[in-house]
Amino acid sequence: MKTEVKLPWIELGYTIFANEGPSAIKIEQLARKVGKSKSSFYHHFADTSVFLEELLKYHLKQSQKISILAKACQTITPDFIHLLLQIKTDILFNRQLRVHRDNPVFKECFLSANIPVENAFLQIWTAGIGLESNVKFAKMLLQLTIENFYLQITAANLNEEWLTHYFNEIKTMVAYSDKKQKIDGFV
């Protein structure tokens, strides 16, 4: 019951954090948008730091749910791309964690949230980019791709066209690299 009462606060705070960052979390603004008093906020969360802890816990729960959904994907295009479009707020929240990773708590949450999703996605990733025979390299490339993804992603470009192009570019890069190695005699 208590969680249900807190959920509107958490969901709104999660969205604000995702779109504007942690500095945009203002109790008065939250209270107005939730339609409750500021004292209600303090009753549930005591202060902003407790509220941020709740947002991070919520994000980690979301990443567990996302990992289950990612495991069910059969392909990058369209399955995984459609999943990414369904979880835009979660992606943008994770991006904010990455941007603000100078805060050790945000950095830890970012890393912890990525692990289950990366593990769930790795199999279709290796197949999707043509690296089934080199899973270790595929995993390293996935980690670099995730870093690059969060540098480029915005609320405006998080759409099917951009995601499709992004994943196709990676696939092309891997194919070109493999072809170049064979031509140069490295393989």
C-alpha positions, 0 to 999 in steps of 0.5 A, spaced: 500 500 500 505 504 501 509 503 495 502 505 491 502 511 494 509 513 493 509 511 486 506 517 482 512 521 486 517 516 483 514 515 476 514 523 475 521 524 478 523 518 474 521 522 468 523 529 470 530 526 472 530 522 465 529 528 461 532 534 465 537 530 470 538 530 477 538 538 478 531 538 475 528 534 481 524 540 485 520 538 491 515 544 489 514 542 482 513 535 483 508 536 489 504 541 484 504 536 478 502 530 483 497 534 486 499 533 493 502 538 498 510 538 499 509 535 506 506 529 503 513 528 499 517 529 506 512 524 509 514 519 504 521 521 502 524 525 508 528 529 503 531 529 496 537 524 497 532 519 500 527 520 494 533 520 489 535 513 492 528 511 491 529 513 483 535 509 483 532 503 486 526 503 481 531 504 475 534 497 477 528 494 478 526 497 471 533 494 468 531 487 471 524 487 467 528 490 461 533 484 461 527 479 461 524 483 455 531 483 451 532 476 452 525 475 448 528 479 442 530 474 436 533 480 432 536 487 433 531 489 427 526 490 429 525 486 435 530 490 440 529 496 436 522 496 438 523 494 445 528 500 445 522 505 443 518 502 448 523 504 454 525 511 452 524 514 459 529 508 462 534 509 456 534 517 458 534 515 465 540 511 464 543 516 460 543 521 465 546 516 470 552 516 465 552 523 464 553 524 471 557 518 473 562 523 477 557 521 482 559 515 485 552 512 486 550 514 479 556 511 476 554 504 480 547 504 478 549 505 471 553 499 471 549 495 475 543 497 471 547 495 464 549 488 466 543 484 466 541 488 459 547 487 456 547 479 458 540 478 455 542 482 449 549 479 448 546 473 444 542 477 439 548 482 438 553 477 436 548 474 431 546 481 429 553 484 427 555 477 425 560 475 430 557 469 433 564 466 432 568 471 437 563 472 443 569 475 447 570 481 441 562 482 440 562 483 448 567 488 448 564 491 442 557 492 445 560 495 451 564 500 447 557 501 443 553 502 449 558 508 451 557 511 444 550 510 444 549 514 450 554 520 448 549 520 442 542 519 444 537 524 445 530 525 446 529 527 439 533 522 436 531 516 440 526 513 434 526 507 429 530 511 424 536 513 428 536 506 431 536 502 425 541 507 422 545 506 428 545 499 428 546 498 421 552 502 421 555 498 427 554 492 423 557 495 416 563 497 420 564 489 423 563 487 416 568 492 413 573 490 418 572 483 417 573 483 410 579 488 410 582 483 415 581 477 410 584 482 404 590 484 408 592 477 410 590 477 417 585 472 418 
